[in-house]
Amino acid sequence: MGLYNPDGSRITKAAFPATAVADPEKRITADVYSTRRHDEGTRPNDSRDGVPEGSIKTLLFKPGMVVRQSQIDKLFPPATIATLTPATGPAAGGTVVTITGTNLDGVADVKFGATAGTALKVLSSGRIQVTTPAGAAGAVSVVVGDEAGPVTKAAGFTYA
């Protein structure tokens, strides 16, 4: 038995026609579940906090399964920022801001300009709250530190 090219020539192991890919395999080490609300699609994304009663839990991966990194990456879509409420506050800081958007449940920090906000609370996948730090008067970009990478809302908050 052997492997052959379309022209009939034998393929050696060293000349096997393949290229390396930058999508490594990963072996799953624990059960991984996906959770969604039983009423998903009928209520706004941020209408409930956390994982509500009656949610539907689905087993995605079992220990020992091998998946590509690209499959894992698809499970962590980047966050988006739609609105900040309120969008203005005193330069002394201390304003509790609610940020709405999508995929916000993976946010680990929020910066107003270059300074981190405090008391970050993930309310749902579509809503987080954070307290503004002190800042100089004027508009600053708001950057959420997301699992998929940072997301910026330019001039998202204005210090009065």
C-alpha positions as a Markdown table, in Angstrom:
| # | Residue | x | y | z |
|---|---|---|---|---|
| 1 | Met | 0.0 | 0.0 | 0.0 |
| 2 | Gly | 1.2 | 3.5 | -0.7 |
| 3 | Leu | 0.0 | 7.0 | -1.3 |
| 4 | Tyr | 0.2 | 8.5 | -4.8 |
| 5 | Asn | -0.1 | 11.8 | -6.7 |
| 6 | Pro | -2.6 | 12.1 | -9.5 |
| 7 | Asp | 0.2 | 11.4 | -12.0 |
| 8 | Gly | 0.9 | 8.0 | -10.4 |
| 9 | Ser | 4.1 | 9.0 | -8.6 |
| 10 | Arg | 4.5 | 7.8 | -5.0 |
| 11 | Ile | 4.2 | 10.3 | -2.1 |
| 12 | Thr | 6.8 | 9.9 | 0.6 |
| 13 | Lys | 6.2 | 10.9 | 4.2 |
| 14 | Ala | 8.7 | 13.8 | 3.9 |
| 15 | Ala | 7.0 | 15.1 | 0.7 |
| 16 | Phe | 3.4 | 14.7 | 1.9 |
| 17 | Pro | 1.4 | 17.6 | 0.3 |
| 18 | Ala | 0.2 | 19.5 | 3.4 |
| 19 | Thr | 1.1 | 22.8 | 5.1 |
| 20 | Ala | 1.1 | 23.7 | 8.8 |
| 21 | Val | -1.9 | 25.6 | 10.0 |
| 22 | Ala | -2.1 | 28.1 | 12.8 |
| 23 | Asp | -5.2 | 26.5 | 14.3 |
| 24 | Pro | -3.9 | 24.1 | 17.0 |
| 25 | Glu | -6.0 | 21.4 | 18.5 |
| 26 | Lys | -7.0 | 21.5 | 22.1 |
| 27 | Arg | -8.1 | 18.6 | 24.3 |
| 28 | Ile | -11.1 | 19.4 | 26.5 |
| 29 | Thr | -10.4 | 18.7 | 30.2 |
| 30 | Ala | -13.9 | 19.3 | 31.8 |
| 31 | Asp | -17.5 | 19.3 | 30.8 |
| 32 | Val | -18.4 | 22.6 | 29.1 |
| 33 | Tyr | -22.0 | 23.8 | 28.9 |
| 34 | Ser | -23.8 | 26.5 | 27.0 |
| 35 | Thr | -26.7 | 28.2 | 28.8 |
| 36 | Arg | -29.5 | 30.2 | 27.3 |
| 37 | Arg | -32.8 | 31.5 | 28.6 |
| 38 | His | -35.9 | 29.5 | 27.9 |
| 39 | Asp | -37.5 | 32.7 | 26.5 |
| 40 | Glu | -34.5 | 33.7 | 24.4 |
| 41 | Gly | -35.5 | 35.7 | 21.4 |
| 42 | Thr | -38.7 | 37.0 | 23.1 |
| 43 | Arg | -37.1 | 39.3 | 25.7 |
| 44 | Pro | -34.4 | 42.0 | 25.5 |
| 45 | Asn | -30.9 | 40.8 | 26.0 |
| 46 | Asp | -30.4 | 42.7 | 29.3 |
| 47 | Ser | -33.9 | 42.1 | 30.8 |
| 48 | Arg | -32.6 | 39.7 | 33.5 |
| 49 | Asp | -29.5 | 39.6 | 35.6 |
| 50 | Gly | -27.2 | 36.5 | 35.6 |
| 51 | Val | -28.5 | 33.1 | 34.6 |
| 52 | Pro | -32.3 | 33.0 | 35.2 |
| 53 | Glu | -34.4 | 30.2 | 36.5 |
| 54 | Gly | -35.6 | 28.0 | 33.7 |
| 55 | Ser | -32.5 | 28.4 | 31.6 |
| 56 | Ile | -31.7 | 25.7 | 29.1 |
| 57 | Lys | -28.2 | 24.1 | 29.6 |
| 58 | Thr | -26.6 | 22.2 | 26.7 |
| 59 | Leu | -23.5 | 20.1 | 26.9 |
| 60 | Leu | -21.1 | 21.3 | 24.3 |
| 61 | Phe | -17.9 | 19.4 | 25.0 |
| 62 | Lys | -17.0 | 16.4 | 27.1 |
| 63 | Pro | -13.5 | 15.7 | 28.6 |
| 64 | Gly | -11.2 | 14.1 | 26.1 |
| 65 | Met | -12.8 | 15.7 | 23.0 |
| 66 | Val | -10.4 | 17.4 | 20.7 |
| 67 | Val | -11.4 | 20.7 | 19.1 |
| 68 | Arg | -9.6 | 23.4 | 17.1 |
| 69 | Gln | -8.7 | 26.7 | 18.7 |
| 70 | Ser | -10.9 | 28.4 | 16.1 |
| 71 | Gln | -14.0 | 26.6 | 17.5 |
| 72 | Ile | -13.2 | 27.8 | 21.0 |
| 73 | Asp | -12.6 | 31.4 | 19.7 |
| 74 | Lys | -16.1 | 31.4 | 18.1 |
| 75 | Leu | -17.6 | 30.8 | 21.6 |
| 76 | Phe | -16.2 | 34.1 | 22.8 |
| 77 | Pro | -17.5 | 36.8 | 20.4 |
| 78 | Pro | -16.2 | 40.3 | 21.0 |
| 79 | Ala | -18.2 | 42.7 | 23.2 |
| 80 | Thr | -19.9 | 45.8 | 21.7 |
| 81 | Ile | -20.8 | 49.0 | 23.4 |
| 82 | Ala | -24.1 | 50.6 | 22.5 |
| 83 | Thr | -24.7 | 53.2 | 25.2 |
| 84 | Leu | -23.4 | 54.7 | 28.4 |
| 85 | Thr | -25.9 | 56.0 | 30.9 |
| 86 | Pro | -25.2 | 58.7 | 32.1 |
| 87 | Ala | -22.6 | 59.7 | 29.5 |
| 88 | Thr | -21.5 | 62.7 | 31.6 |
| 89 | Gly | -20.3 | 63.2 | 35.2 |
| 90 | Pro | -18.2 | 65.3 | 37.5 |
| 91 | Ala | -14.4 | 65.4 | 37.1 |
| 92 | Ala | -14.1 | 64.2 | 40.7 |
| 93 | Gly | -15.4 | 60.8 | 39.5 |
| 94 | Gly | -17.8 | 58.6 | 41.4 |
| 95 | Thr | -20.5 | 58.4 | 38.7 |
| 96 | Val | -22.1 | 55.0 | 38.4 |
| 97 | Val | -22.4 | 54.3 | 34.7 |
| 98 | Thr | -24.4 | 51.6 | 33.1 |
| 99 | Ile | -23.0 | 50.3 | 29.8 |
| 100 | Thr | -25.3 | 48.4 | 27.5 |
| 101 | Gly | -24.2 | 46.4 | 24.5 |
| 102 | Thr | -23.6 | 42.7 | 23.7 |
| 103 | Asn | -21.4 | 40.0 | 25.0 |
| 104 | Leu | -20.4 | 42.1 | 28.0 |
| 105 | Asp | -20.4 | 39.2 | 30.5 |
| 106 | Gly | -16.7 | 38.6 | 29.7 |
| 107 | Val | -15.6 | 42.1 | 30.5 |
| 108 | Ala | -12.9 | 42.2 | 33.2 |
| 109 | Asp | -12.2 | 46.0 | 33.4 |
| 110 | Val | -13.3 | 49.3 | 32.1 |
| 111 | Lys | -11.1 | 52.3 | 31.5 |
| 112 | Phe | -12.1 | 55.9 | 31.2 |
| 113 | Gly | -9.3 | 57.4 | 29.2 |
| 114 | Ala | -6.2 | 55.7 | 30.7 |
| 115 | Thr | -7.7 | 55.3 | 34.2 |
| 116 | Ala | -9.5 | 52.2 | 35.3 |
| 117 | Gly | -13.1 | 52.4 | 36.7 |
| 118 | Thr | -14.0 | 50.8 | 39.9 |
| 119 | Ala | -16.7 | 48.5 | 41.3 |
| 120 | Leu | -17.3 | 46.7 | 38.0 |
| 121 | Lys | -20.5 | 44.6 | 38.1 |
| 122 | Val | -21.6 | 42.4 | 35.3 |
| 123 | Leu | -25.4 | 42.5 | 35.4 |
| 124 | Ser | -26.1 | 40.4 | 32.3 |
| 125 | Ser | -24.5 | 39.7 | 28.9 |
| 126 | Gly | -26.0 | 43.0 | 27.7 |
| 127 | Arg | -25.4 | 45.2 | 30.7 |
| 128 | Ile | -22.6 | 46.2 | 33.1 |
| 129 | Gln | -22.1 | 48.9 | 35.7 |
| 130 | Val | -18.9 | 50.7 | 36.7 |
| 131 | Thr | -17.9 | 53.7 | 38.8 |
| 132 | Thr | -15.9 | 56.4 | 37.0 |
| 133 | Pro | -12.5 | 57.5 | 38.3 |
| 134 | Ala | -11.5 | 61.1 | 38.6 |
| 135 | Gly | -10.6 | 62.7 | 35.3 |
| 136 | Ala | -9.8 | 66.0 | 33.6 |
| 137 | Ala | -12.8 | 67.9 | 32.1 |
| 138 | Gly | -13.6 | 66.8 | 28.5 |
| 139 | Ala | -14.5 | 63.7 | 26.6 |
| 140 | Val | -12.6 | 60.5 | 27.0 |
| 141 | Ser | -12.7 | 57.1 | 25.3 |
| 142 | Val | -14.2 | 54.2 | 27.2 |
| 143 | Val | -12.4 | 50.9 | 26.8 |
| 144 | Val | -13.8 | 47.6 | 28.0 |
| 145 | Gly | -11.3 | 44.8 | 28.6 |
| 146 | Asp | -13.0 | 41.9 | 27.0 |
| 147 | Glu | -11.9 | 38.2 | 26.7 |
| 148 | Ala | -11.8 | 38.6 | 22.9 |
| 149 | Gly | -9.8 | 41.9 | 23.1 |
| 150 | Pro | -10.4 | 45.5 | 24.1 |
| 151 | Val | -13.4 | 47.4 | 22.7 |
| 152 | Thr | -13.4 | 51.2 | 22.5 |
| 153 | Lys | -16.2 | 53.8 | 22.4 |
| 154 | Ala | -14.5 | 57.0 | 21.3 |
| 155 | Ala | -15.5 | 60.0 | 23.4 |
| 156 | Gly | -17.9 | 57.7 | 25.2 |
| 157 | Phe | -17.9 | 59.7 | 28.5 |
| 158 | Thr | -17.5 | 63.4 | 29.2 |
| 159 | Tyr | -16.2 | 64.8 | 32.4 |
| 160 | Ala | -17.8 | 68.1 | 33.4 |
